[in-house]
Amino acid sequence: MLRGTVRALLVLLTVAAPAQFKRTVDRKARVFEYPDIQAAADLPQLTLILDRSGSYWKDVLNMTRQLADDLAAEQLAVVLLPADFQSALKFFKVKPGDLPMALVVKWLSGLGERPYQLFLHAQGDPKQLGLTELRSFAKRFLAGEIPPWLRSAPVVEEPEQHDPKTGALEIVGSQFQQLALDDSKDVLVMFFAPWCGFSKRMQPHVDELARRTRHLSTFTVLKIDETRNDVSHPVMARLKGYPFLAFFPAGKKDAAQQVRVDGKLLGDAEAWIEQAVQKLQLLSSQPIDAKVSTAGAAESGLLSDAEERLEEF
């Protein structure tokens, strides 16, 4: 099949990552398996994420063939993603409790690359996976009537309630626009995964950097659990793993940059913070003065005596 052909496809995903497929073709059944899914790479993909053991499995599997035929004249692929491919579910931030799901995946930076846009139809409700419901959803998506779906965890802490002595404020997806994209400030954001060992090792350093720079009105440090929150920003195309540091400069939020600090320095907090500040200063138009805390203050989040005196003025 030629790239760009306007027709509906049924893709049976049989590997652990959405960009890796093994190709077989059954033209009569319209079932395709791909090594690189290039035939559908330029198309949005109506993706059904299902549990093989679910009572709905066979009915939905049979229905998707009819759905693909019904959408044959449309610019939309139909993808069946069984839930046992856990790497693919992790890539889309889907948990077993979310199933079954039906959504459109629109690739923004190429197949299997972040960022992508999601357009949700159903989550956890098999009754929404009927032919009529899915056909209607597909037509509404193609008509531009479905807004992108941005997931957000419940708010962890409101900014006005946050004590900066405790470290970086943890935000969620619904707060990202207001806080990370605040044009009046340079903002460093740590995107982390709670299960990631490197994230766990870096987070104390990020918190300490936030404590040492809390006196600055032009710079702030935030952190966000990227596995539970969606962020729509071009810099997310650089995210290939966790943790991920991104700097959002004041007045130029679209020009955010990835910040790389030598991972070998994770065992030395002072060296890590020193290099982080050096790299941030190259990106910032304002001075970033990271005050040095005493060891006790660094561990507790309390100010040193000298810092307390400075805070009074």
C-alpha positions, 0 to 999 in steps of 0.5 A: 500500500502506498503512503498517503493512500486515503483508506481505512486500515485495520492494524493488529498490533503484535509487539511491545512498542507501537512503532514496531510491527511484523507485517502480514497482509490479508487483503480480504479481511483487511488485517495488516501487521507491520514492521514499521506501519509506514502504510499508516504512518501519515494517518491518525489512528483510531486505536482500540485498547482491549483486554483479550480476557474481556467478555467484549473481546471477540465482539469488538474484534469482529466489529473492527473489520466492519468498521474498517470497511465503513471508513474505507473512504476516510483518512483514518487507520483503525488499530487494535492494541491488545492489553498484554503488550505492556510496553505499548500501554506504558508508552500511551500511559494507559493502566489496566483499570482504564480498559477498554479504551477507544481513542484516536492517536495523532502522531505529531513528530513521526510514528512512535515518537513523542509528543502525540495527541490523543482524542478520547472516545471511551474509557472503561465502558465496553458499551461505547465500543459498538459499531454505531458509536465508533463510526459516529466518533470517527466522523466527529473526529474527522470533522474536527469536533473532538478536542485533544485529550490532556490527562491530569492527575488530581492537584498535589498542592496549590502554589499559594500553599507550597512551602519553598523550603521543602523543594520544588513544587510538584504540579499536574497537567492542569497547572502546567499552562499557568505555572510552567508557561508563566511568561514573567519567569524562567522555569525549570521543569523536571519530568519524572516517573515515580518508578524510575531509579534515576528520577528518584536519585535526581529529585533530591538535587532538583529540590535542593536547587529549588530551595537555593533559588527560592529567593529569585523572583525571575526563576522557579523550579517545578516537577511533574509526574509525566506518567500521569499527566499530559503536556502539549509542548514541542520540547516533549519531542526530546523526551526519550526517557526519565528524568527529563529536564526542560527549561522554559525561558521567560517571554520565549516559552515556545523556545524551551530547551532540554537541559542535560546534567552529567548523570555521573554527578548524581552521587555529588549533590554540590557538583550536580547543582553547580553544573545545572546552574552553569547550564541554566545560566547559559539559557537565561537572560537573568542571573541565577544565584543558587545560594549555598546551604549548610548540610543541615539546612539542605537536608531539612529544607530550613534556612541557614542563619545567614539566609534567615538574616537575608530573608528579613530584608 
